[in-house]
Amino acid sequence: MPVISYCNLQTVNSNKKYFSRREVQGADRARSLQQLLWWPSESDFKKLVTTNILHNCRVTPDDIRRARIIYGPALPTLKGKMIHTNPGIFQPIPRVNIPAPIINEHRNVSLQIDFCFINGAPFLHTVSEHINYRTTQPCTSRGRLEILRKLAEVQHKYHCRGFKITDYHADNEFDKIADDLLPAMTHIRAALQHTERAERSIRTLKERVRSMVYSTPYRRMPRIMIKKMVQGA
């Protein structure tokens, strides 16, 4: 079968074909008058024309409408009147009620924590037993204060939904924060032992990140893009 090419691009010359020569001239007069009036908005321009504020004006509201159809929105008004919108404003996410059996049976949470490295950057990874809720947070270092600061954010997520972290399971790297986490108990594994659930969760996380990386057309990615990709995965 022959391949048929389609082009949905509109041009000024193609738009003019739908109107007569006199109608195109009226649209040109409308654009010229709008420029002389220091580019009012289309609604204000129509109001000036229809209320007879401009005496002996040959421009009609139909000319203004045809000028927009032929030439599109006036470029000076787009460049001069558009404002920057804040991209950080999103619609609020509806809060999901936690089923009562989960609150009753799993109010006390046991958390497994471990570090993972992606492109050399450290991430603090946590996963809870039974609930299986996972968090991944980028860290600037693996020091004691940085770990406590990131764990405080994780604790807040659980506490604000009615859960209480009673146990932490980690390897010997987290022995330095055991006293700071009291009264919650910190179970430190031996030197060659690992937190199985956290290790398996990290493996799943890295597989998803690698799959996402291979699906993008980029050969290099900035660090902030890697961080957001890890958090999304």
matplotlib code that plots the C-alpha trace (Angstrom):
import matplotlib.pyplot as plt

x = [0.0, 1.3, 2.3, 0.3, 1.9, -0.2, 0.6, -1.7, 0.4, -1.6, -0.1, -1.2, -1.6, -3.7, -5.9, -6.5, -8.0, -11.1, -11.9, -12.4, -9.9, -12.0, -12.3, -8.5, -8.0, -10.4, -8.4, -5.2, -6.8, -7.8, -4.2, -2.8, -5.4, -4.6, -1.0, -1.8, -3.8, -0.8, -2.0, -5.2, -6.6, -9.0, -12.0, -11.0, -10.4, -13.9, -15.4, -13.6, -15.0, -18.6, -19.1, -18.2, -15.4, -13.3, -15.0, -15.2, -13.6, -13.9, -12.9, -15.7, -15.8, -15.8, -12.6, -11.0, -12.2, -11.0, -7.6, -7.2, -8.2, -5.8, -2.8, -3.4, -3.0, -1.0, 2.6, 3.3, 0.5, 1.8, 5.3, 4.4, 1.4, 2.0, 3.2, 5.3, 3.3, 4.7, 5.2, 5.4, 1.6, -0.1, -3.6, -3.7, -3.5, -6.6, -5.7, -6.4, -7.8, -5.8, -8.0, -8.7, -7.3, -3.9, -3.9, -4.9, -2.5, 0.5, 0.5, 4.1, 6.4, 9.7, 11.9, 14.9, 17.4, 20.4, 22.4, 22.4, 24.7, 23.5, 26.2, 28.2, 25.6, 24.4, 20.7, 19.1, 16.7, 14.0, 11.4, 8.9, 8.0, 4.4, 3.3, 6.2, 6.3, 9.5, 11.3, 14.5, 16.2, 19.3, 22.0, 25.0, 27.1, 26.9, 27.6, 25.6, 23.8, 22.8, 21.4, 19.4, 18.0, 16.8, 15.4, 13.5, 11.7, 10.8, 9.6, 7.3, 5.7, 4.8, 3.8, 1.4, -0.5, -0.8, 2.2, 5.0, 8.5, 9.6, 12.5, 15.3, 17.3, 20.5, 24.1, 27.1, 27.4, 24.3, 25.8, 26.7, 23.1, 21.7, 21.6, 19.9, 17.0, 16.0, 13.5, 13.2, 15.5, 18.2, 19.2, 22.7, 23.7, 27.1, 29.9, 29.1, 25.3, 22.8, 19.2, 17.6, 14.4, 16.3, 18.8, 16.1, 14.2, 17.4, 17.8, 14.3, 14.9, 18.0, 16.4, 13.6, 16.0, 18.1, 15.0, 13.9, 17.4, 17.4, 14.0, 15.2, 17.1, 19.8, 23.4, 24.2, 21.9, 22.3, 22.5, 19.1, 17.5, 19.0, 17.7, 14.2, 14.3, 15.3, 12.6, 10.0, 11.1]
y = [0.0, 3.5, 5.6, 8.8, 11.7, 14.0, 17.5, 19.3, 22.5, 25.6, 28.5, 32.1, 31.6, 28.5, 30.3, 33.2, 30.9, 30.6, 34.4, 36.9, 39.7, 42.3, 40.1, 39.7, 43.4, 43.9, 41.5, 43.4, 46.7, 45.1, 44.0, 47.4, 49.2, 46.8, 47.8, 51.5, 51.0, 49.3, 45.8, 45.5, 42.1, 40.7, 41.1, 44.7, 45.4, 44.2, 46.3, 49.5, 48.8, 47.9, 50.8, 53.4, 54.8, 54.9, 57.4, 56.6, 53.2, 50.8, 47.8, 45.4, 42.6, 40.2, 41.6, 41.0, 37.4, 36.8, 38.3, 35.7, 32.9, 34.0, 35.1, 33.4, 35.1, 38.4, 37.5, 40.8, 40.0, 36.5, 37.7, 40.7, 39.6, 35.9, 35.4, 32.6, 30.0, 28.1, 24.4, 23.3, 23.7, 20.4, 19.1, 17.6, 13.9, 12.3, 10.7, 7.0, 5.6, 2.7, -0.4, -1.0, -4.6, -3.2, -0.6, -3.2, -6.0, -4.0, -0.8, -1.7, -1.6, -3.3, -1.5, -2.8, -0.1, -0.2, 1.9, 1.4, 3.1, 4.2, 5.9, 6.3, 8.3, 6.9, 6.4, 5.4, 2.6, 1.4, -1.3, -2.3, -5.9, -7.0, -3.6, -3.7, 0.1, 1.3, 4.6, 5.8, 9.0, 10.6, 11.3, 13.7, 11.4, 8.2, 10.0, 9.7, 13.1, 12.5, 9.1, 10.4, 13.3, 11.0, 8.5, 11.3, 11.9, 8.3, 8.1, 11.1, 9.3, 6.3, 8.3, 10.6, 7.6, 6.0, 3.5, 3.2, 2.0, -0.3, -2.2, -1.5, -4.1, -3.1, -4.1, -3.0, 0.3, 1.6, 0.6, 4.3, 5.4, 2.6, 4.8, 7.7, 5.5, 4.4, 3.4, 1.6, -1.4, -1.7, -5.2, -5.1, -8.0, -9.7, -8.6, -11.0, -11.0, -8.7, -7.6, -10.0, -8.0, -4.7, -6.4, -7.9, -4.6, -2.8, -5.3, -4.7, -1.0, -1.1, -3.4, -0.8, 2.1, 0.3, -0.6, 3.1, 4.2, 1.9, 3.2, 6.8, 8.2, 9.8, 8.6, 10.8, 12.0, 14.8, 13.8, 15.3, 13.2, 10.1, 11.0, 11.6, 8.4, 6.4, 8.0, 7.3, 3.6]
z = [0.0, -0.8, 2.2, 2.5, 4.4, 6.4, 7.7, 10.2, 10.2, 9.5, 7.5, 7.1, 3.3, 3.7, 6.3, 3.9, 1.3, 3.4, 3.2, 0.4, -0.4, 1.4, 4.5, 4.6, 4.3, 7.2, 9.3, 8.4, 9.5, 12.8, 13.5, 12.6, 14.8, 17.7, 17.4, 17.4, 20.6, 22.3, 22.0, 24.1, 24.7, 22.2, 24.5, 25.3, 21.7, 20.7, 23.5, 22.2, 18.7, 19.7, 22.2, 19.6, 21.7, 18.5, 16.2, 12.4, 13.1, 10.1, 12.1, 13.1, 15.7, 12.7, 11.5, 14.9, 14.9, 11.4, 12.3, 15.0, 12.7, 10.0, 12.0, 15.3, 18.7, 18.5, 19.2, 21.1, 23.6, 24.1, 24.8, 26.8, 28.9, 29.7, 33.3, 34.7, 36.5, 39.4, 38.3, 41.9, 42.5, 42.1, 42.8, 46.3, 46.4, 48.1, 51.5, 51.5, 54.7, 56.2, 56.8, 60.4, 60.5, 59.4, 62.1, 64.7, 63.7, 62.5, 64.5, 65.8, 62.8, 62.4, 59.9, 57.9, 56.8, 54.5, 52.1, 48.4, 45.8, 42.3, 40.1, 43.3, 45.1, 48.5, 49.2, 52.5, 51.8, 54.3, 54.1, 56.7, 57.5, 56.9, 55.6, 53.0, 52.6, 51.1, 51.1, 49.4, 50.2, 48.7, 51.3, 51.2, 53.3, 55.5, 58.7, 61.9, 61.7, 58.1, 58.9, 61.9, 59.8, 57.0, 59.5, 61.3, 58.0, 57.7, 61.3, 60.6, 57.7, 59.9, 63.0, 61.2, 60.0, 63.4, 63.2, 65.7, 64.8, 67.6, 66.0, 63.5, 61.6, 60.1, 59.5, 61.6, 59.8, 61.7, 65.1, 65.7, 65.8, 68.1, 71.2, 69.3, 68.3, 71.8, 73.1, 69.7, 69.7, 67.0, 65.9, 64.4, 62.2, 62.2, 59.9, 57.1, 57.5, 55.7, 56.2, 53.7, 53.1, 52.6, 50.3, 48.1, 48.0, 46.9, 44.1, 42.9, 43.1, 41.0, 38.4, 37.9, 37.7, 35.1, 33.1, 33.2, 32.1, 29.1, 28.0, 27.8, 24.8, 26.9, 27.2, 30.2, 33.0, 35.6, 39.2, 40.1, 37.4, 38.8, 42.3, 41.1, 39.1, 42.2, 44.3, 41.6, 41.3]

ax = plt.figure().add_subplot(projection="3d")
ax.plot(x, y, z, "-o")
ax.set_aspect("equal")
plt.show()
